[in-house]
């Protein structure tokens, strides 16, 4: 499994996060070819690294469903 250096990753919280410590998802940009995803409540926890094409398909499907 390939490892990615995320020490300088720029994380962005989901616009759907409520700001009250609820369910928060963050994604990082600037890592070529992949989209790192983490739980903002556990910033030092596990990170899912998703291929950019799979992330784009997921976001497109969510938008198409009106979610």
N, C-alpha and C positions, 0 to 999 in steps of 0.2 A: 504494500500500500504506500502510495506517495505521501510525503508530509509537506505541508505548506508553512512558510514562515508568516505568521499572522501578527507578529509583534507590532507592526506599524499599520495594521489594517484600520480602515476608517469605518466604524460601525454606525449604522443608521437604524433607529427604532422604527417599527411599523407605524404608519399613520393611524392604524386602528387600535393602537395601544391606548389604554385609558389614562395613563399617567398616575394611577393610584396604586401601583405595585401589582397590578393584575397580570393577566397573561400577556407577556410582551415578547415579541420576536424581533431580533436584530439581524440584519444582513450587512456584509462588508463588501465594499467594492475595491477595485484596484488589484485583484488577484486574477491574472489572465486565465481565461478558460473555465473558471469555476466561480460559484457563489457560496461563500461561507455563511452559515446560519447558526445562530446560538440563542439561548434563552437569556434575556437581559437581566433576569434576576440572579443568574449564576454566570457572571462574565468570565470566570476562570474555569468554568466547566467544559463539558464536551461541545465540540463544534462539528456540525454536519457540513461536509464539503460536497456540494452538488454541481454536476456539470452545468455550465451556463446554458446549454441548449435545453436541458431538462427543466431548469428553472424557468426559462422563457416559455416553454410549453405549459408548465404549471400555472404561471401567472396569466397566460393567455386563456387557459381554460377557466380559471376563476373569474376573469373579467367577462368572458362570454356567458358564464352562468349568472352574471349579475350579482356576485357576492362581494 
